[in-house]
Amino acid sequence: MPTPMTPEAIRRAPKVLLHDHLDGGLRPQTVIELADTIGYPDLPTTDPAALGTWFRDAADSGSLVRYLETFAHTCGVMQSEQALVRVAAEAAEDLAADGVVYAEVRYAPELFEPSGLSLEQVVEAVQEGFRLGERNTGNKIRIGTLLCAMRQNEGWLRIAELAVRYRDAGVIGFDIAGPEAGFPPTRGLDAFEYLRQQNAHFTIHAGEAFGLPSIWEAIQHCGTDRLGHGVRIVDDITRDADGSVHIGRLAGFVRDKRIPLEMCPSSNVQTGAAKSIAEHPIGLLTDLRFRVTVNTDNRLMSGCTMSSEFAALHEAFGYGWADMQWFTVNAMKSAFIGSDERLALINEVIKPGYAELMA
């Protein structure tokens, strides 16, 4: 008989995470301790449980812009090399404790320049933290890093160059993050052209707070490898009264090309990209066999883990172990590490882990 899908069993299942923000996943206690160390005065509370609740409530506004405002506090306490090392190490430890065997964690180095750190100091501190965290877990997890440029700012190319400069030190790709509406990905075509010339990987936040044009630009103008969120691809899919489904040209292209969708159910509900987990487009897109992956986005702001996301999808859609394995293999196939490494994790860790749960 298959193992019942209890919270503990879901936690034990091997999971792969492609879309997780470093500055969105701090432990509340760490936020408080770092704030105390530097004299940061703006936290709404210094009680860990209450602070965790505050972050979730503040992010639960239905607005991406309001959601992003919560990062002022986390970034505000991460303005030193010591803080960056600690936060990165704890991220690796927390993800491994949740059964994540491979994760790609992203952050924007430019957000930590106000304290006087150079971009290089930021990257090296974060990489030190990830390696420390991996060792602390007995190497039960591997972390790859994505460097983000903030789409409302200039200078995307310098971050793309930074990602390439550190790609042999664990930086495996590039992204643009921040407010989507009004800041299309085509603002930084020079960065994406450079990355393609350098045979570098990149993903683009698209189709979260803005619709199909954002997705189309990310794919057809910028050449993205993956879509960060991509929820609004559902706008190019229609369903008749008799239940028949019609896939538009853009959605069909995304599906045919197997462009991965980095879907973040709880976060998407918070930012208004979906009304509820049960109404999230992930259900339809999974039925239509798009390259769907499941992710956390910001574990602190959404009060979620990979395990809680899978549990919520199990409750909403009845997904079982076979579905969890499908999502996980999708993610591993879509990772920005080498093919041999991806296959090794699929064949030696992921499939055996799910076989045990399904036996």
C-alpha positions in Angstrom: 0.0 0.0 0.0 1.3 3.5 -0.8 2.4 5.6 2.2 -0.5 8.0 3.3 0.2 11.6 2.3 0.6 12.9 5.8 2.6 16.1 6.4 5.6 14.1 7.6 5.6 11.8 4.6 5.4 14.8 2.3 8.3 16.3 4.1 10.3 13.2 3.6 9.7 13.1 -0.2 12.6 14.4 -2.3 11.7 17.8 -3.7 13.2 20.2 -6.2 12.8 24.0 -5.9 13.6 26.4 -8.8 12.0 29.7 -7.6 12.9 30.8 -4.1 14.1 34.3 -3.0 16.9 34.5 -0.4 15.5 37.7 1.1 12.0 36.2 1.2 12.9 33.2 3.3 14.5 34.4 6.5 13.6 32.9 9.9 11.7 35.5 11.9 14.1 35.0 14.8 17.0 35.7 12.5 15.4 38.9 11.3 15.0 40.0 15.0 18.6 39.1 15.9 20.1 40.8 12.9 18.0 43.9 13.5 19.2 44.0 17.1 22.9 43.6 16.1 22.8 46.6 13.8 20.3 48.7 15.6 17.7 48.5 12.9 14.7 50.3 14.3 11.8 49.7 11.9 10.6 46.1 12.7 6.9 46.1 13.6 7.5 43.6 16.5 10.3 41.7 18.1 8.2 38.7 18.9 9.2 35.9 16.5 5.7 34.4 16.1 4.1 37.8 15.8 6.7 38.9 13.2 6.1 35.8 11.1 2.4 36.6 11.2 3.0 40.2 10.3 5.0 39.3 7.2 2.2 37.0 6.0 -0.5 39.4 6.7 1.3 42.3 5.1 2.0 40.2 2.0 -1.6 39.0 1.8 -2.9 42.1 0.1 -3.7 41.0 -3.4 -1.1 43.5 -4.7 2.3 42.6 -6.0 3.6 46.1 -5.3 2.4 45.9 -1.6 3.9 42.4 -1.4 7.3 43.6 -2.5 7.3 46.3 0.2 7.8 43.7 2.9 11.3 43.1 1.6 12.4 46.5 3.0 12.7 44.8 6.4 14.5 41.6 5.3 17.0 43.5 3.0 17.4 46.1 5.7 18.9 43.6 8.2 21.0 41.8 5.5 23.5 44.6 4.8 26.7 42.9 5.9 28.8 40.0 4.8 28.2 38.2 8.1 24.4 38.6 7.8 24.5 37.3 4.2 26.5 34.3 5.2 24.1 33.5 8.0 21.0 33.9 6.0 22.3 31.8 3.1 23.4 29.0 5.4 20.1 28.9 7.2 18.3 28.8 3.9 20.1 25.7 2.9 19.5 24.1 6.3 15.8 24.9 6.2 15.3 23.7 2.7 17.1 20.4 3.4 15.0 19.9 6.6 12.0 20.2 4.3 13.2 17.4 2.0 14.5 19.6 -0.8 17.4 17.9 -2.5 18.2 20.6 -5.0 17.3 24.2 -4.9 18.0 27.3 -7.0 17.8 30.4 -4.7 17.8 33.9 -6.2 18.5 37.3 -4.9 19.5 40.8 -6.2 23.0 41.7 -5.3 22.4 45.4 -5.9 20.0 45.5 -2.9 23.0 45.1 -0.6 25.1 47.9 -2.0 23.7 50.7 0.2 25.8 49.5 3.1 29.0 49.9 1.0 29.4 46.3 0.0 30.7 45.6 -3.5 28.7 43.3 -5.8 31.6 40.9 -5.6 31.6 40.9 -1.7 27.8 40.2 -1.8 28.1 37.2 -4.1 31.1 35.7 -2.3 29.4 36.1 1.1 26.2 34.4 -0.2 28.1 31.6 -1.8 30.1 31.0 1.4 26.8 30.8 3.3 25.3 28.3 0.9 28.4 26.1 1.0 28.4 26.3 4.8 24.7 25.3 4.9 25.2 22.4 2.6 28.0 21.1 4.8 25.8 21.6 7.9 23.2 19.3 6.4 25.7 16.6 5.5 25.4 17.6 1.9 21.8 16.4 1.7 21.0 19.4 -0.5 22.7 21.2 -3.4 22.1 24.9 -3.9 22.5 26.8 -7.1 22.4 30.6 -7.2 20.5 32.9 -9.6 21.5 36.6 -9.6 18.6 39.0 -10.2 18.6 42.5 -11.7 15.8 44.8 -10.4 13.7 45.5 -13.4 12.8 49.1 -12.2 16.5 50.0 -12.1 19.1 50.4 -14.8 22.3 48.3 -15.1 20.9 44.9 -15.9 24.0 44.1 -18.0 26.4 44.5 -15.0 24.4 41.9 -13.1 24.4 39.6 -16.1 28.2 40.0 -16.3 28.5 39.3 -12.6 26.5 36.0 -13.0 28.8 34.9 -15.8 31.9 35.9 -13.8 30.9 33.7 -10.9 29.3 30.8 -12.8 32.2 28.5 -11.8 31.6 29.3 -8.2 28.0 28.2 -8.0 26.1 31.0 -9.7 24.1 29.1 -12.3 21.9 31.8 -13.9 20.3 35.2 -14.1 16.8 36.7 -13.6 15.0 40.0 -13.5 12.7 40.6 -10.5 10.6 43.4 -9.1 7.4 45.1 -10.3 6.4 43.7 -13.6 3.9 46.2 -14.9 5.6 49.2 -16.6 9.0 47.5 -16.7 9.0 45.0 -19.6 11.8 42.6 -20.0 12.8 44.2 -23.3 14.3 47.1 -21.3 17.4 45.0 -21.0 17.9 43.3 -24.3 21.6 43.9 -24.1 21.8 41.8 -21.0 19.9 38.9 -22.5 22.0 39.1 -25.7 25.2 39.0 -23.6 23.9 35.9 -21.7 23.1 34.0 -24.9 26.5 34.8 -26.3 28.1 33.5 -23.1 26.0 30.3 -23.2 24.5 31.3 -19.9 21.1 30.3 -18.5 18.4 32.8 -17.5 14.8 32.9 -16.3 12.5 35.9 -16.4 9.7 36.8 -14.0 6.8 37.1 -16.4 3.0 36.5 -16.4 2.6 37.2 -12.7 1.2 40.7 -12.3 1.1 41.4 -16.1 -0.4 39.4 -18.8 0.4 37.7 -22.1 2.6 40.5 -23.6 5.1 40.1 -20.7 5.3 36.3 -21.4 5.6 36.9 -25.2 8.4 39.4 -24.8 10.3 37.2 -22.3 10.2 34.3 -24.8 10.3 35.8 -28.3 12.4 39.0 -27.7 14.6 37.9 -24.8 14.9 34.1 -25.3 14.2 33.1 -21.7 14.9 29.5 -20.7 12.1 29.5 -18.1 9.1 31.6 -17.0 9.1 32.9 -13.4 5.5 32.2 -12.5 3.9 32.4 -16.0 0.5 32.1 -14.4 -1.2 34.4 -17.0 -0.4 32.0 -19.8 -3.9 30.7 -18.9 -5.3 33.8 -20.6 -4.4 32.2 -23.9 -6.5 29.1 -23.1 -10.3 29.0 -23.4 -12.8 26.4 -22.4 -16.2 25.9 -24.1 -19.4 25.2 -22.2 -19.1 21.6 -23.2 -15.7 21.4 -21.5 -13.5 21.4 -24.6 -10.3 23.3 -24.3 -8.7 25.5 -26.9 -5.0 26.5 -26.6 -3.9 29.7 -28.3 -0.7 30.1 -30.3 1.4 31.5 -27.5 0.3 28.9 -24.9 0.7 26.2 -27.5 4.3 27.4 -28.2 5.1 27.4 -24.5 3.7 23.8 -24.1 5.3 22.5 -27.3 8.7 24.0 -26.5 8.4 22.6 -23.0 9.2 26.0 -21.5 9.1 25.5 -17.7 6.6 27.4 -15.6 7.9 28.2 -12.1 4.5 28.3 -10.4 4.2 29.5 -6.8 0.6 28.8 -5.7 0.5 30.5 -2.3 2.4 33.5 -3.5 0.2 33.8 -6.5 -2.9 33.9 -4.3 -1.3 36.6 -2.1 -0.5 38.9 -5.1 -3.8 38.4 -6.8 -2.6 36.3 -9.7 -5.0 33.6 -8.6 -8.1 33.7 -6.5 -7.4 30.6 -4.4 -5.3 27.5 -4.5 -8.3 25.5 -5.8 -8.8 28.1 -8.6 -5.1 28.3 -9.4 -4.3 27.7 -13.1 -1.9 25.1 -12.1 -4.7 22.6 -12.2 -5.6 23.2 -15.8 -2.0 23.6 -16.9 -1.1 20.3 -15.2 -4.1 18.6 -16.9 -2.8 19.9 -20.3 0.7 18.7 -19.4 2.6 22.0 -19.6 6.0 21.8 -18.0 4.7 22.8 -14.6 6.9 23.0 -11.5 5.9 23.8 -7.9 7.8 26.5 -5.9 7.7 28.6 -2.8 8.7 32.0 -4.0 9.1 33.6 -0.6 8.8 31.2 2.4 8.6 34.0 5.0 6.1 36.2 3.3 3.8 33.3 2.3 4.4 31.3 5.5 5.0 28.2 3.3 7.4 25.4 2.5 7.7 23.1 -0.4 5.9 20.5 1.8 3.0 22.8 2.6 2.7 23.8 -1.1 2.4 20.1 -2.1 0.0 19.5 0.8 -2.2 22.4 -0.4 -2.2 21.0 -3.9 -3.1 17.5 -2.6 -6.1 19.0 -0.8 -7.2 21.2 -3.7 -6.7 18.8 -6.6 -6.2 15.4 -5.1 -2.7 15.1 -6.3 -0.8 12.0 -5.1 2.7 10.7 -5.0 2.8 10.1 -8.8 1.9 13.8 -9.3 4.5 15.0 -6.8 7.1 12.9 -8.6 6.0 14.4 -12.0 6.3 18.0 -10.7 9.7 17.1 -9.1 11.1 15.5 -12.2 9.8 18.4 -14.3 11.8 20.8 -12.0 14.9 18.7 -12.1 14.8 18.5 -15.9 14.5 22.3 -16.0 17.4 23.1 -13.6 20.3 25.1 -14.7 23.0 22.5 -13.8 24.5 20.0 -16.2 22.6 17.2 -17.8 24.6 14.4 -16.1 24.0 16.0 -12.7 20.3 16.3 -13.3 20.0 12.7 -14.4 21.9 11.5 -11.4 19.5 13.3 -9.0 16.5 12.0 -10.9 17.6 8.4 -11.1 19.5 8.0 -7.9 17.6 10.2 -5.5 14.2 11.4 -6.8 12.7 8.2 -8.4 13.9 5.9 -5.6 12.5 8.2 -3.0 9.1 8.2 -4.6 9.2 4.5 -5.4 9.5 3.9 -1.7 6.5 6.1 -0.9 4.4 4.5 -3.7 5.3 0.9 -2.8 
